[in-house]
Amino acid sequence: MTAPAGRRGLAIVEQAYRGAVETQFADALYCAFLFHSHLGGLDLLLRGAAVTYALPAAPASALRIGRHNVTTLNDPRTGLAVLIDAGVRIWVEERDLHAHGIDADRPLMAGVRTVSPGEMATRWSQYRGVFFL
């Protein structure tokens, strides 16, 4: 199901955990999966705080709001693993890793690649479409 570079789309996620409680049923990574399925291929660029999605980590504990535990929040690492298994190429901008205190030698999730700042923008014309999620 992997399309040639010219037929793939590019999705960009910059805001981490945006609307996590409100959008439990469909976060940005789920939308990326749908774009990948419908377009026949997708690359995903994580920028800003979203680069932290690519760090291996234990699952987060439930969120407590008042007397209620919210246990249905999406886990971005699980979402990335699903995307990688589906053939989505995942990229993170090196500058944003450094901006969030992440050393260059710290391992990222398997299948995640780094890219220099602005490098993906030079490739935009090669994509079928570019989407900010």
Accessible surface in RSA format (square Angstrom, percent):
REM  Atomic radii and reference values for relative SASA: ProtOr
REM  Chains: A
REM  Algorithm: Lee & Richards
REM  Probe-radius: 1.40
REM  Slices: 20
REM RES _ NUM      All-atoms   Total-Side   Main-Chain    Non-polar    All polar
REM                ABS   REL    ABS   REL    ABS   REL    ABS   REL    ABS   REL
RES MET A   1   151.85  78.6  85.80  56.8  66.05 157.3 102.20  86.9  49.65  65.8
RES THR A   2    88.11  62.7  59.41  60.2  28.70  68.4  40.55  54.5  47.56  71.9
RES ALA A   3    16.86  15.5   9.02  13.9   7.84  17.8  13.71  19.3   3.15   8.3
RES PRO A   4    98.03  71.4  84.26  76.8  13.77  50.1  97.44  80.4   0.60   3.7
RES ALA A   5    49.91  45.9  42.10  65.0   7.81  17.8  42.10  59.3   7.81  20.7
RES GLY A   6    41.12  50.7   0.00   N/A  41.12  50.7  26.82  73.6  14.30  32.0
RES ARG A   7   124.18  52.1 124.18  63.3   0.00   0.0  48.26  66.0  75.92  46.0
RES ARG A   8     0.00   0.0   0.00   0.0   0.00   0.0   0.00   0.0   0.00   0.0
RES GLY A   9     0.00   0.0   0.00   N/A   0.00   0.0   0.00   0.0   0.00   0.0
RES LEU A  10     0.00   0.0   0.00   0.0   0.00   0.0   0.00   0.0   0.00   0.0
RES ALA A  11     0.00   0.0   0.00   0.0   0.00   0.0   0.00   0.0   0.00   0.0
RES ILE A  12     0.72   0.4   0.15   0.1   0.57   1.4   0.15   0.1   0.57   1.5
RES VAL A  13     0.87   0.6   0.87   0.8   0.00   0.0   0.87   0.8   0.00   0.0
RES GLU A  14    58.00  33.3  54.23  41.0   3.77   9.0  10.64  20.6  47.36  38.7
RES GLN A  15   102.87  57.5  96.90  70.8   5.97  14.2  15.08  32.1  87.78  66.6
RES ALA A  16    24.74  22.7   5.13   7.9  19.61  44.6   5.13   7.2  19.61  52.0
RES TYR A  17   109.14  51.0  91.67  52.2  17.47  45.5  84.92  63.8  24.22  29.9
RES ARG A  18   159.58  67.0 134.76  68.7  24.82  59.1  57.77  78.9 101.81  61.7
RES GLY A  19    28.43  35.1   0.00   N/A  28.43  35.1  18.92  51.9   9.51  21.3
RES ALA A  20    34.07  31.3  22.72  35.1  11.35  25.8  29.89  42.1   4.18  11.1
RES VAL A  21    56.00  36.9  50.81  46.0   5.19  12.5  50.81  44.2   5.19  14.1
RES GLU A  22   130.35  74.8 104.70  79.2  25.66  61.1  63.55 122.9  66.81  54.5
RES THR A  23    44.02  31.3  43.65  44.3   0.37   0.9  42.04  56.5   1.99   3.0
RES GLN A  24    53.15  29.7  45.38  33.2   7.77  18.5  14.44  30.7  38.70  29.4
RES PHE A  25   166.69  83.4 136.23  84.4  30.46  79.3 147.15  89.2  19.55  55.9
RES ALA A  26    24.85  22.8  16.29  25.1   8.56  19.5  16.43  23.1   8.42  22.3
RES ASP A  27    34.80  24.4  31.36  31.2   3.45   8.1  20.87  49.1  13.94  13.9
RES ALA A  28    31.43  28.9  20.16  31.1  11.26  25.6  24.40  34.4   7.03  18.6
RES LEU A  29     4.60   2.6   2.99   2.1   1.60   4.0   3.35   2.4   1.24   3.3
RES TYR A  30   106.25  49.6 100.77  57.3   5.48  14.3  67.63  50.8  38.62  47.6
RES CYS A  31    43.47  32.9  42.48  47.4   0.99   2.3   5.61  14.2  37.86  40.8
RES ALA A  32     0.00   0.0   0.00   0.0   0.00   0.0   0.00   0.0   0.00   0.0
RES PHE A  33    66.52  33.3  66.52  41.2   0.00   0.0  66.52  40.3   0.00   0.0
RES LEU A  34    67.97  37.9  67.89  48.6   0.08   0.2  67.97  47.7   0.00   0.0
RES PHE A  35    63.63  31.8  62.77  38.9   0.86   2.3  63.39  38.4   0.25   0.7
RES HIS A  36     0.42   0.2   0.42   0.3   0.00   0.0   0.42   0.4   0.00   0.0
RES SER A  37    41.46  35.0  23.09  30.8  18.37  42.3  18.79  40.0  22.67  31.8
RES HIS A  38   147.37  80.5 115.23  80.1  32.14  82.2  78.94  81.4  68.43  79.6
RES LEU A  39    35.41  19.7  28.09  20.1   7.33  18.4  29.23  20.5   6.18  16.6
RES GLY A  40    24.47  30.2   0.00   N/A  24.47  30.2  22.68  62.2   1.79   4.0
RES GLY A  41     0.00   0.0   0.00   N/A   0.00   0.0   0.00   0.0   0.00   0.0
RES LEU A  42     0.00   0.0   0.00   0.0   0.00   0.0   0.00   0.0   0.00   0.0
RES ASP A  43     2.00   1.4   2.00   2.0   0.00   0.0   0.00   0.0   2.00   2.0
RES LEU A  44     0.00   0.0   0.00   0.0   0.00   0.0   0.00   0.0   0.00   0.0
RES LEU A  45     1.30   0.7   1.30   0.9   0.00   0.0   1.30   0.9   0.00   0.0
RES LEU A  46     0.00   0.0   0.00   0.0   0.00   0.0   0.00   0.0   0.00   0.0
RES ARG A  47    54.52  22.9  54.52  27.8   0.00   0.0   6.08   8.3  48.44  29.4
RES GLY A  48    23.42  28.9   0.00   N/A  23.42  28.9  22.51  61.8   0.91   2.0
RES ALA A  49    41.12  37.8  37.29  57.5   3.83   8.7  37.29  52.5   3.83  10.2
RES ALA A  50     0.00   0.0   0.00   0.0   0.00   0.0   0.00   0.0   0.00   0.0
RES VAL A  51     0.00   0.0   0.00   0.0   0.00   0.0   0.00   0.0   0.00   0.0
RES THR A  52    34.14  24.3  34.14  34.6   0.00   0.0  29.54  39.7   4.60   7.0
RES TYR A  53    15.47   7.2  15.47   8.8   0.00   0.0   1.65   1.2  13.82  17.0
RES ALA A  54     0.00   0.0   0.00   0.0   0.00   0.0   0.00   0.0   0.00   0.0
RES LEU A  55    14.91   8.3  14.91  10.7   0.00   0.0  14.91  10.5   0.00   0.0
RES PRO A  56    70.01  51.0  54.19  49.4  15.83  57.5  58.30  48.1  11.71  72.8
RES ALA A  57    61.61  56.6  27.62  42.6  33.99  77.3  40.09  56.5  21.52  57.0
RES ALA A  58    86.86  79.9  59.03  91.1  27.83  63.3  65.41  92.1  21.45  56.8
RES PRO A  59   113.18  82.5  93.63  85.4  19.55  71.1  95.34  78.7  17.84 110.9
RES ALA A  60   100.08  92.0  63.07  97.3  37.01  84.2  71.89 101.2  28.19  74.7
RES SER A  61   106.17  89.7  76.33 101.9  29.84  68.7  54.72 116.5  51.46  72.1
RES ALA A  62    48.07  44.2  19.10  29.5  28.97  65.9  24.68  34.8  23.38  61.9
RES LEU A  63    71.28  39.7  67.51  48.3   3.77   9.5  71.28  50.1   0.00   0.0
RES ARG A  64   141.01  59.2 116.96  59.6  24.06  57.3  56.22  76.8  84.79  51.4
RES ILE A  65    87.65  49.9  83.28  62.0   4.37  10.5  86.54  62.3   1.11   3.0
RES GLY A  66    64.93  80.1   0.00   N/A  64.93  80.1  43.11 118.3  21.82  48.9
RES ARG A  67   212.66  89.3 192.76  98.3  19.90  47.4  67.21  91.8 145.46  88.2
RES HIS A  68   134.89  73.7 132.18  91.9   2.71   6.9  85.62  88.2  49.26  57.3
RES ASN A  69    88.69  61.2  62.53  60.4  26.16  63.0   9.11  21.9  79.58  76.9
RES VAL A  70    25.50  16.8  20.60  18.6   4.90  11.8  24.30  21.1   1.19   3.2
RES THR A  71   103.51  73.6  70.34  71.3  33.17  79.1  50.15  67.4  53.36  80.7
RES THR A  72    87.65  62.3  73.06  74.1  14.59  34.8  75.14 100.9  12.51  18.9
RES LEU A  73    60.19  33.5  37.91  27.1  22.28  56.0  37.91  26.6  22.28  60.0
RES ASN A  74    62.11  42.8  41.35  40.0  20.76  50.0  16.43  39.6  45.68  44.2
RES ASP A  75    49.33  34.6  38.20  38.0  11.13  26.3  26.46  62.3  22.87  22.8
RES PRO A  76    10.61   7.7  10.49   9.6   0.12   0.5  10.61   8.8   0.00   0.0
RES ARG A  77    43.82  18.4  42.54  21.7   1.28   3.1  15.83  21.6  27.99  17.0
RES THR A  78    79.97  56.9  74.94  76.0   5.03  12.0  58.95  79.2  21.02  31.8
RES GLY A  79    19.03  23.5   0.00   N/A  19.03  23.5  17.72  48.6   1.32   2.9
RES LEU A  80     0.00   0.0   0.00   0.0   0.00   0.0   0.00   0.0   0.00   0.0
RES ALA A  81    40.54  37.3  37.90  58.5   2.64   6.0  40.45  57.0   0.09   0.2
RES VAL A  82    72.84  47.9  70.22  63.6   2.63   6.3  71.84  62.4   1.01   2.7
RES LEU A  83     0.95   0.5   0.95   0.7   0.00   0.0   0.95   0.7   0.00   0.0
RES ILE A  84    45.01  25.6  34.47  25.7  10.55  25.4  34.47  24.8  10.55  28.6
RES ASP A  85   127.50  89.3  90.69  90.3  36.81  87.0  31.40  73.9  96.10  95.8
RES ALA A  86    33.12  30.5  11.06  17.1  22.07  50.2  23.93  33.7   9.20  24.4
RES GLY A  87    25.54  31.5   0.00   N/A  25.54  31.5  22.22  61.0   3.31   7.4
RES VAL A  88     5.85   3.9   0.00   0.0   5.85  14.1   0.00   0.0   5.85  15.9
RES ARG A  89    67.99  28.5  66.40  33.8   1.59   3.8  21.65  29.6  46.34  28.1
RES ILE A  90     0.00   0.0   0.00   0.0   0.00   0.0   0.00   0.0   0.00   0.0
RES TRP A  91    29.39  11.8  29.39  14.2   0.00   0.0  29.39  15.7   0.00   0.0
RES VAL A  92     0.00   0.0   0.00   0.0   0.00   0.0   0.00   0.0   0.00   0.0
RES GLU A  93     3.06   1.8   3.06   2.3   0.00   0.0   0.00   0.0   3.06   2.5
RES GLU A  94    63.40  36.4  63.36  47.9   0.04   0.1  12.56  24.3  50.85  41.5
RES ARG A  95   135.75  57.0 130.66  66.6   5.09  12.1  59.37  81.1  76.37  46.3
RES ASP A  96    20.68  14.5  20.68  20.6   0.00   0.0   0.00   0.0  20.68  20.6
RES LEU A  97     9.76   5.4   9.76   7.0   0.00   0.0   9.76   6.9   0.00   0.0
RES HIS A  98   101.57  55.5  84.12  58.5  17.45  44.6  56.44  58.2  45.14  52.5
RES ALA A  99    77.12  70.9  33.59  51.8  43.52  99.0  46.88  66.0  30.24  80.1
RES HIS A 100    82.27  45.0  53.09  36.9  29.18  74.7  46.04  47.5  36.23  42.2
RES GLY A 101    66.29  81.7   0.00   N/A  66.29  81.7  38.34 105.2  27.94  62.6
RES ILE A 102     6.11   3.5   4.37   3.3   1.74   4.2   5.00   3.6   1.12   3.0
RES ASP A 103    96.97  67.9  90.83  90.4   6.15  14.5  14.01  33.0  82.96  82.7
RES ALA A 104    89.23  82.0  52.43  80.9  36.80  83.7  58.79  82.8  30.44  80.6
RES ASP A 105   127.85  89.6  95.83  95.4  32.02  75.7  52.21 122.9  75.64  75.4
RES ARG A 106   113.65  47.7 102.69  52.3  10.96  26.1  29.14  39.8  84.51  51.2
RES PRO A 107    97.54  71.1  86.78  79.1  10.77  39.1  97.44  80.4   0.10   0.6
RES LEU A 108    33.70  18.8  15.21  10.9  18.48  46.5  15.21  10.7  18.48  49.7
RES MET A 109    29.08  15.1  23.40  15.5   5.68  13.5  26.89  22.9   2.19   2.9
RES ALA A 110    93.81  86.3  70.08 108.1  23.74  54.0  81.25 114.4  12.56  33.3
RES GLY A 111    43.89  54.1   0.00   N/A  43.89  54.1  27.78  76.2  16.11  36.1
RES VAL A 112    17.56  11.6   0.00   0.0  17.56  42.3   0.00   0.0  17.56  47.6
RES ARG A 113   108.55  45.6 103.69  52.9   4.86  11.6  48.58  66.4  59.98  36.3
RES THR A 114    58.73  41.8  39.69  40.2  19.05  45.4  17.90  24.0  40.84  61.7
RES VAL A 115     4.83   3.2   1.01   0.9   3.82   9.2   4.83   4.2   0.00   0.0
RES SER A 116    52.23  44.1  51.05  68.1   1.18   2.7  21.16  45.1  31.07  43.5
RES PRO A 117    59.98  43.7  38.87  35.4  21.12  76.8  39.16  32.3  20.83 129.4
RES GLY A 118    34.97  43.1   0.00   N/A  34.97  43.1  31.89  87.5   3.08   6.9
RES GLU A 119    61.98  35.6  56.83  43.0   5.15  12.3  25.46  49.2  36.52  29.8
RES MET A 120     0.97   0.5   0.97   0.6   0.00   0.0   0.97   0.8   0.00   0.0
RES ALA A 121    52.16  48.0  37.04  57.2  15.11  34.4  37.36  52.6  14.80  39.2
RES THR A 122   107.99  76.8  77.54  78.6  30.45  72.6  76.32 102.5  31.66  47.9
RES ARG A 123    56.79  23.8  56.79  29.0   0.00   0.0  17.37  23.7  39.42  23.9
RES TRP A 124    91.89  36.9  86.83  42.0   5.06  11.9  85.85  45.8   6.04   9.8
RES SER A 125   110.86  93.7  69.34  92.5  41.51  95.6  58.59 124.8  52.26  73.2
RES GLN A 126    97.33  54.4  87.93  64.3   9.41  22.4  34.60  73.6  62.73  47.6
RES TYR A 127    24.58  11.5   8.22   4.7  16.36  42.6   3.87   2.9  20.72  25.5
RES ARG A 128   113.61  47.7  78.19  39.9  35.41  84.3  20.52  28.0  93.08  56.4
RES GLY A 129    20.33  25.1   0.00   N/A  20.33  25.1  20.33  55.8   0.00   0.0
RES VAL A 130    44.57  29.3  16.22  14.7  28.35  68.3  16.22  14.1  28.35  76.9
RES PHE A 131    58.96  29.5  54.86  34.0   4.10  10.7  58.96  35.7   0.00   0.0
RES PHE A 132   115.27  57.7  85.04  52.7  30.24  78.7  85.27  51.7  30.00  85.9
RES LEU A 133    35.41  19.7  17.22  12.3  18.19  45.7  29.11  20.4   6.29  16.9
END  Absolute sums over single chains surface
CHAIN  1 A     7417.1       5635.6       1781.5       4362.7       3054.4
END  Absolute sums over all chains
TOTAL          7417.1       5635.6       1781.5       4362.7       3054.4
